[in-house]
Amino acid sequence: MVKQRIVYACTQCGASTPQWRGQCPDCGAWNSLEEVTQPTVRVRARAPTGHSVRPVAASSVDLAPDSRVETGLSELDRVLGGGLVSGAVVLVGGEPGIGKSTLLLQVLGNLAGDIVRVLYVTGEESIRQVALRARRLGVAADRVHLLAETRVESVLEVVERESPRIVVIDSIQTMFTEALQSAPGSVAQVRESAARLVRHAKDRSFSVLLVGHVTKDGAIAGPRVLEHMVDTVLYFESEADRRFRVIRAVKNRFGAANEIGLFAMTEKGLREVRNPSAIFLARGAAEVAGSVVTVVREGTRPLLVEIQALVDEASGPPRRLTVGLEQGRLNMLLAVLHRHAGVSTQGLDVYANVVGGVRITETGADLAVLAAVRSILGERPIEHGLMVFGEVGLAGEIRPVPGGEERVREAAKHGFSRALVPTANVPRRLPHGIDVTGVERVDRALDLI
């Protein structure tokens, strides 16, 4: 017997409470509780049948590598960990118009064939609109099956009948199940619809790609539990007025998290950028003060990026502004610069920028930031052939960072002749054409730069 009950669910974290409150008791968000209707299922106790559930030894589990399907886009395969895994559920989030539907339609066009059957379920657009986009992208539309449906039960019926290997749901916020009375897009509907698709994908071993809307603060709209239900969470990122798109793996059960892939938006859809370092280093021929090149790691990929710094007299309280860097870390680095290198920025506005729209979350760019600030203060340009990286400690020491040898090789591949790195990161076998110098203190490193 199934009965209905009314609860109040938080749109931010998905927590539910039987009574309405002005503030969510779990996440503390204000005015985030919405009334939803949930079914209450009464389960009758059954007599024991003699069958019992038993644990298995870890040594008896089949550890064969997961079978993967390459998407035809090497940048996306890198982010996924080598391709789509059978039975995996991938959540793709991003701002409206950033290219989520375009990317997934290109993926289905690459995979569609006699062996791999694909299904594109659209809940926001008509079939005609999707077909027109497929024609513009040059996708083999005769092999991509389209379905305009928002009812989960109907989608699962088609999946049972057609047996596709790859299914795209665009988007999960438009899906609803008849088991709930709440409107499509509500917390309960999004959670239950995703749960049914996940269970069906695991049972039938087909891959599901879910498109998720993004809120103003950049999070996937709907309950946060949705990210815990899926195997992989991908975010599309892009700076305003930029044609480049970065897809980042925030969570991945079948590969490395924080891996990125780079695409460029063109008239024919998204095009892969196989050498992103060359794009981020599109500098002029003249050497300028306040600019230095460093190597950061995004997942397993080393990227050459340019750090720029600017200082100016403060008309009021000194400001510290960053683009692509943590502002708190810049304040700490300026304190280290003053205490251990004798360079003061008191009474000066300090601005730091990562060229190209890249956001750095690691500490390997610390030394480059200090070098850029010291360069602009002394009006001394840094030569184009120099690359620096290293973490700076509060005691003024230069600490090693992971993947030092790969960073040096990336710099040598792009024609850099000198590298200033932590002593512990100096490679045993130097790449051809680059001279590597190890440093241990901030003052010594800045003198060499």
N, C-alpha and C positions, 0 to 999 in steps of 0.2 A: 504494500500500500504506500502511495506517494502523497505526501502533503507538502504544502508550501508554507514557508516562514519568511518573515521580513527581517533583514539585518541591515546594518549600515557599514559599508566597506570604504576604506580609504583609497582615494585615487592615486596616492603617492606610493604607499608601501603595500597596499593590498590587505592590510589588517582589517578585521571585522569586529563589530561590537553590537550587542543586541539593542542598545539604546543610542540615540543620537547625541553627539557631543560637539561642542564648538572646536575642540582640538583633538587630533588623533592621539590615542594613548600610547601608541608605539613610536611613531616618527616625530610627533609633536607638530605636524602641519595643521594650520588653521583652516577651517571651512572646507575640508577635503573629504568629508564623509558624505556618501551618496546612498540613498535607499535602494536596495536590491532585493530581489526575491529568489530564494534558494529552495530547492526541493529537499524535503526531509524524508529519507527512505527508511522504512521500518523493516529490519532484517530479522527473520525468524531463525532461531537456533536450530541447527541440524544435528542429527545424531552422528556419532563418529562412524566413519566408513572403513576404518582400518588403514587408510592411507595417511601417512605422516610426512611432514616436510623435514628433510635432513640436510644439514650443511655438507659442503664438499671441501676437500682439501685443495689448497691453492695450487699444489703441484699437479693436480689432475685437470686444471683448466686449460683449454686450448689457447695457446699464446701465438697462434699464427698471425702474421700481419694482416691488418684490415684491408679488405679489397676496396680500392679507390677508383673513381672515375675522373679522369682529367677533364677540366672544363673547357679546354682550348684556349684559356687565357693564363699564361704562366704567372703573371702577377697575382691573380686570384688564387691559383693553385698554391703559390708560396704562402699566402695568408692562411689558407685552409689546412696547410700541412702536407700538401701533395695531391690534393683533389678531394672530391666528395666521397664520403664513406657511406656504404649501404646502411640504411636505417638511421642515419644522422639527421638531426633537425638543426637548421641554421637560421638564426634571426639576423636580418639585415636592417639596420636603422640608419636614418639620415634625414636631413632637412628636405622639405618639399622641393622638387625640381632638381635635386642634386645628381640624379641619374640612377636611382635604385632599380626602377622598372626597366630602364634601358640596359643596364648591366645584365640583369637576369634574363631578359629576352635574348640578348646576345649569347649568353651561356646556353640557353635551350636550343638556339639555332646551331651552335657548335656540336651539341650532344645528340640532337635529333637524328634518327636513322632507323634502319631496319632492326638493329639489335637493341638500341636504347630508345624506349618510348618516353615521351615527355608530355606534361600537361601544365598549361598555364591557366590558373583560376584567377579571374579578375572580378573584384567586388566593387571597384570604383569607376572603372571605365567600361564602355561597351566593347563588344567583340570587334566592331568596325574600327574603333580607335586603336586597339591593339594591333589589328591587321595592318593599318596604315603605318604605324610605327615600325612594324616588322619589315614592310616594303622599303621604308626609308633607310633602315639599317642594313638592308641586303640579306635579311634572314630567310632561310629556306622555309617559307610559310606553309608549304604543303606537308611538312613533317612535324610542325608544331601544332598540337591540338589545343584549342582554346575553349574555355568554359566560363560563362558569365553566371556566377552563382554566389550567394552569400550564406546559404543554409549548409551547415557542416554535414548534416546527415545526407544531403543530396551529393555533396562533394565526395563523401566516402563511398556512396553507392557507385559513382562513376569510377572511382579508383578501383573498387572491387571488380568492376566489369572490364575496364580497359587495361588494368595492371601496368600503369606507367612506372618507370624506374626513378624519374625525377618529377617532383610536383612543386610548383611555385604558387604561393598564396599571396595575392596582392590586393588588399592587405589584411592582416590578422584583425585589425580594428573593425573591419566590415563584416566579419563572420559572426554568426549566432547559432545557437542550438535551441531546439524546441523544448529541451528539458528545463529551461529557465524562462521566466516571464519578463525579465528585464530587457531593456532596449539594446540593440547592437552597439558596441563600443563601450559599454559599461564594464566595470571591473570584473564582475562575475562572468559576463559573456566572453570577454577576452581570455580570461583564465581557463574557463571550461572548454572553449573552442580549441585553444592551444593544447590543452591536456588530451582531448580526444584525437587530435591530429598526431600528437607525439606517440600515444599508445598504438595507434594504427600503423605508424611508420615503423615502430620497433617490431610489431608483430609480423608485418608484411615485408620488411627489409627494403623499403624504398626511401629515398632521400627527400626531405621537405625543406624548401627555402621560404621562410616567412618574412614578409616585408612589414616593418613596424614604423609607425609615425614617431616623430621626435617632438618633445615639448620645448618650451622656450629655454629651459635650462640645459637642453641637450640630452636629456634622458629619454629612454624608450617610453612612449605614452602607455598608460595602463599600469597594472601592478608590477612591482619589482620581481615578484615571484616568477614572472614570465622568463626572465633571464636565467633563473635557476632551473627551469624545466627543459630548456634547450641544451644542445651539446656545444654550439658555437654561437658567439655573439660578435657580429661585425658592425662597425660604425663607418659610415661615409663622412669624411670631413673635407671642408674646403673653405678657404678664406673668401671674403666678398670680392667680386669682380675678378676672380682668378679662374682660369680654365682647367687647372689641374685639380684632380680629386685624389685624396688619400683614403684608402680603405684599411682599417686597423682591426685586428683581432683582439677584442677585449677579453674574451673567454674562449678557450678551445680545448676540448677534451681529447682531440686527436692531433694536436700539434702545439707549436709554441705560441704562447700568448704575447700580445703586443707586437706581433709581426705586422708589417705594413706592405701594401702594394700601391703603386702610383699609376694613375691613368690621366689622360688628357681628353677633354671633351671636344669632339669635332662634329661636323655635320653628319658624318657617317657613324656616330655613336662614340663610345669610349675606346680610346686607343692606348695600348700599354706603353709605359715609359720604362724601358729596360735599363737605362743608365741615368738614374735621378741625380747623381752627384754632378753630372755635367750641366744640368739645368740649374741647380742651386748655386753653381759657381760661375754663372754668366756675369763676370765682372769686366770692368773696363781695363784698358791697357795701362793706364796711369796708376801708380801706387798712391794711395791716399792714407792719411792718418786715421786711426780709429777703426781699422778693418783688419781682421785676421781670420784665417781658415782653421777649422777644427774638424775632427771626425767623431761622429756620434754613432751609437748603435741603436737601431730600431729593430727589435727582435733579434734575428741572426744577421741582419744586413748592416754593414758599415756605410755611413753616408757622410760625404764631405759637405759641410755647410759653412757659410760666412757669418761671422759675428761682427756686428757694428756697434760702436759706442760713440756717444756725443755728450760733451759737458758744456755747460754755459752758466754764466753768473745768475744766481737766483734773485728774483725780484721780491721774494717773500721767503717763507719757509722752504728749504731745499726739497726738491721732488726727486723721487726714484721711480721711473717708469720703465716697464719691460714689455716686449712683444716676443712671445715664444719662449720666455724664460720665467722662472719663479721670482717674483719681486722680493720675497723674503730672503732668498739666497743671494740676490744682488746686494742687499743691505749687509749681509754677513761678509761677503767677499770684499766690499769696500772697507769694512772694519779691519779685516786681515791685511788689506793693502796699506792701510794707515799704520797699523801696529807693527808689522813685520817688514815692510818695505819703505816706510817713511814717506809715503805719498798720501797726502790728505785731499779729500774732496769736500771739506767743510765749506759751506756757503755756496756750493755749486749744485745745479741740477744735473742729474746723471740719467741718461737714456741708454738702454741696451736693446738691440733688435737682432732677431735671427732672420736673415734674408730668405725669401722664398715661401714664407708662411709655415715653416716647420716649427713644431713645438717640442722643445727639449725638456725631458723629464729626468734625465740622468745627470750625474755629477762630473762626467768626463769633460765638459766644456768649461769648467771653473777657471782653468789657467788661461784659456782663450779670452774669457770675459775680462780678466785682469789685464791681459796684454793689450786688449783693445782700449781699455780705459787709460792705461799708462801711455799708450801711443798717442791718443788724442790730447792728453794733458801736455805732453812734451812736443806736440806737433811733429812727431817723427813717424813717417810711414813705415809700415812693415813690408818687407819684400814679398813679392807674389809667390816665390818658391818655398816659403816657410809654412809649415803646418805644426800646430801645437795641440796637445791635449793633456789632461791630468786633473785629478781631484785635488782641491786645496783644503787642507785641514785648518782648524782654528789656531794651531801652534805654528802655522806658516810652512808646514811640510807639504810636499807634493806626493800624494798617494797614488798607487797604481790603480788602473781601471780594468775591467774584464775585456778580453779580446784585443789586447794591445797589438799583437802581431798582425791580426787582420786589418786593424786600422792603419798600420804603417804600410801594408801592402796596397791598400786602397789609395793612399796618398801617392805612392810610387807609380801606380798604374795611371794616375792622372797627371804625371809629370812633375810632381813636387821633388825638389832636390835636397831639402833640409827638413828635419823633424825634431821638435823639442818635446820629449816625453818623460814620464817618470822613469827613474833608473831601473825599477823592477820590470818595466814594460819594454826595455830595449831588446829587440829580437836577437837570438843567437846567430841566425843567418840573415844578414841584411838583404833586402831586395835590391836588385840592380838599379843604380842611378840615384840613390838617396842616401844622405848622410844623417845618421840618427845620433842625437846627443841626449844623455840621461841627466836629469836634474832632480834634486832632493829638497831645495828650499825655494820659496817664492822670490826672495830678493835676488838670488843667483839666476833664476830663470828669467826675470825681467831684465837683468843686465845683459844676458846673452841675446835676448830678443831685440 
